[in-house]
Amino acid sequence: MKITIDVDKCIGSGSCEMIAPGIFEVGNDGLVQLLEDSPSAEHHGAVRTAAASCPTQVIAVDD
Protein backbone atom coordinates (compact mmCIF):
# COMPACT_ATOMS: atom_id res chain seq x y z
CA MET A 1 0.00 0.00 0.00
CA LYS A 2 1.17 3.48 -0.91
CA ILE A 3 -0.58 6.62 0.33
CA THR A 4 -0.46 10.08 -1.19
CA ILE A 5 -2.26 13.22 -0.11
CA ASP A 6 -3.15 16.47 -1.84
CA VAL A 7 -2.49 18.93 0.96
CA ASP A 8 -3.61 21.87 -1.18
CA LYS A 9 -7.21 20.59 -1.03
CA CYS A 10 -7.17 19.64 2.67
CA ILE A 11 -9.62 21.47 4.95
CA GLY A 12 -8.23 19.98 8.18
CA SER A 13 -11.35 18.15 9.32
CA GLY A 14 -9.18 15.69 11.24
CA SER A 15 -11.27 12.63 10.41
CA CYS A 16 -8.22 10.85 8.98
CA GLU A 17 -6.26 11.36 12.18
CA MET A 18 -9.14 10.13 14.33
CA ILE A 19 -9.53 6.99 12.19
CA ALA A 20 -5.85 6.22 11.56
CA PRO A 21 -3.65 7.92 14.17
CA GLY A 22 0.01 7.30 13.58
CA ILE A 23 -0.55 7.40 9.84
CA PHE A 24 -2.18 10.83 9.57
CA GLU A 25 -1.86 13.89 11.76
CA VAL A 26 -3.28 17.38 11.52
CA GLY A 27 -0.31 19.69 11.89
CA ASN A 28 0.00 23.09 13.52
CA ASP A 29 -0.99 24.64 10.19
CA GLY A 30 -4.33 22.83 10.37
CA LEU A 31 -3.58 20.55 7.42
CA VAL A 32 -3.03 16.82 7.17
CA GLN A 33 0.48 15.44 7.43
CA LEU A 34 1.33 11.95 6.28
CA LEU A 35 3.36 10.22 8.97
CA GLU A 36 3.68 6.87 7.19
CA ASP A 37 3.29 6.58 3.41
CA SER A 38 3.63 2.77 3.30
CA PRO A 39 1.90 1.42 6.43
CA SER A 40 1.99 -2.18 7.54
CA ALA A 41 -0.90 -4.51 6.70
CA GLU A 42 -2.48 -4.08 10.13
CA HIS A 43 -3.27 -0.42 9.26
CA HIS A 44 -4.65 -0.97 5.74
CA GLY A 45 -8.30 -1.14 6.81
CA ALA A 46 -8.09 2.06 8.84
CA VAL A 47 -6.27 3.85 6.01
CA ARG A 48 -8.96 2.86 3.51
CA THR A 49 -11.67 4.01 5.92
CA ALA A 50 -9.86 7.31 6.50
CA ALA A 51 -9.54 7.88 2.75
CA ALA A 52 -13.24 7.14 2.20
CA SER A 53 -14.20 9.42 5.11
CA CYS A 54 -12.21 12.43 3.95
CA PRO A 55 -14.73 15.15 3.07
CA THR A 56 -12.49 16.56 0.33
CA GLN A 57 -11.13 13.20 -0.88
CA VAL A 58 -7.47 14.29 -0.61
CA ILE A 59 -6.18 10.83 0.38
CA ALA A 60 -5.26 8.45 -2.43
CA VAL A 61 -4.48 4.80 -1.70
CA ASP A 62 -2.66 2.60 -4.19
CA ASP A 63 -2.47 -1.10 -3.45
C-alpha positions in Angstrom: 0.0 0.0 0.0 1.2 3.5 -0.9 -0.6 6.6 0.3 -0.5 10.1 -1.2 -2.3 13.2 -0.1 -3.2 16.5 -1.8 -2.5 18.9 1.0 -3.6 21.9 -1.2 -7.2 20.6 -1.0 -7.2 19.6 2.7 -9.6 21.5 5.0 -8.2 20.0 8.2 -11.4 18.1 9.3 -9.2 15.7 11.2 -11.3 12.6 10.4 -8.2 10.9 9.0 -6.3 11.4 12.2 -9.1 10.1 14.3 -9.5 7.0 12.2 -5.8 6.2 11.6 -3.6 7.9 14.2 0.0 7.3 13.6 -0.6 7.4 9.8 -2.2 10.8 9.6 -1.9 13.9 11.8 -3.3 17.4 11.5 -0.3 19.7 11.9 0.0 23.1 13.5 -1.0 24.6 10.2 -4.3 22.8 10.4 -3.6 20.5 7.4 -3.0 16.8 7.2 0.5 15.4 7.4 1.3 12.0 6.3 3.4 10.2 9.0 3.7 6.9 7.2 3.3 6.6 3.4 3.6 2.8 3.3 1.9 1.4 6.4 2.0 -2.2 7.5 -0.9 -4.5 6.7 -2.5 -4.1 10.1 -3.3 -0.4 9.3 -4.6 -1.0 5.7 -8.3 -1.1 6.8 -8.1 2.1 8.8 -6.3 3.9 6.0 -9.0 2.9 3.5 -11.7 4.0 5.9 -9.9 7.3 6.5 -9.5 7.9 2.7 -13.2 7.1 2.2 -14.2 9.4 5.1 -12.2 12.4 4.0 -14.7 15.2 3.1 -12.5 16.6 0.3 -11.1 13.2 -0.9 -7.5 14.3 -0.6 -6.2 10.8 0.4 -5.3 8.4 -2.4 -4.5 4.8 -1.7 -2.7 2.6 -4.2 -2.5 -1.1 -3.5 
